[in-house]
Amino acid sequence: MINGHGDDLYRYAGKVHMNFSSNIDASARLQPLMAHLTHCLNSIRNYPEPSPDSLEQAIARKLGVAARHVLAANGATECIYLLAQHLAADATGKPLRHAIVQPTFSEYADACKLYGNSVVGVDGQSLWQTGFLQQIDVCWLCNPNNPTGRMFAVNHLLQLIDANPRTLFIVDQSYEDYVAQPVVAAKQVAQRSNVVALHSMTKRYCVPGLRLGYMVASPQLIAQIKAHRYPWSMGALSLHAGLFLVNQAEAVLGGVEQRLAEARRLAQLLAAIPTLQVISSATTFFLVRIDCATAAQLKQWLIDHYGILIRDASNFEGLDNHCFRVASQTSLQNDTLVCAVKAFVAQTKA
């Protein structure tokens, strides 16, 4: 779904002044990182490490696990494709059966289909049905989930993982810094052989242009996945940035409770607009359904009249063309979005 992701700001040639389509917080403090990278520019004259060992060791130290449990990658998306490639078949060549909890990030299905994997889409409740996971070799789930903001409680998720030891659970925790509830900890992953946790430094540190992510899993699986990784998959500046971000003491994002409170305020204001239904979310982003028009019509109108970009969510599996997603930004920007949507609804009804 490379042409269907959010944050398609590049399509609109400078028209966008407020971006609600990306789940990343635009208020992140990135000046220290930018200053650091200006001193690293000479590194582009030389090859980086063939594999990002130094970054993996730094991440492992911060998480309190051995480095053999960690694989750093060119974004969490590279982890997804490496896993799908490795998990296409078992040792005998028999295709593995994959289940994906939907609606969710499309790259899980896209990666599985690329390598010919057998895929079935399921809703979250199916995982708890007696006998269902006994038929599944690999279960993909996003927690907290994109685009719905739904979240499974950690204790329930670990009980499910422990009750199904022959199923490998791939848990994408890319949005862990956008919720107040805990996610599965690295040490809990390291104690189990049937779970992989995906992490996005892109989301944690608000640097989508750098492509930084990692996975935590059993040493055996990490070693197998590394066999598929091509050399120099991470550039020199990304490595410098990753090491700086992992080791720095200063937080990039402000407190999550304050950001969540502003997101709840935005959700309440949008929910008060006629023809809009807001889906409850544990995160700072959420789905909205508009009945008086399509999401595509609203998106284009907001760009043309206000320079506001939202995420048309109609291409998520299980959602229709009336669904869109917004990520809370500053109070002023949020208020502007609400006024703009009200204006669209009013002129549509007229």
Secondary structure, DSSP 8 states (H G I E B T S, - for coil): -TTS-S--GGGGTT--SEE-SSSS-TT---HHHHHHHHTSGGGGGS---SS-HHHHHHHHHHHTS-GGGEEEESSHHHHHHHHHHHTTB-TTS-B-EEEEESS--THHHHHHHHTT-EEEEE-GGGGGSTTTGGG-SEEEEESS-TTT-----HHHHHHHHHH-TTSEEEEE-TTGGG-SS----HHHHHT-SSEEEEEEHHHHHT-TTT--EEEE--HHHHHHHHTT--TT-S-HHHHHHHHHHHH-SS-SS--HHHHHHHHHHHHHHHHTSTTEEE---SSSEEEEEESSS-HHHHHHHHHHHH-EE-EE-TTSTT--TTEEEEE---HHHHHHHHHHHHHHHHHHH-
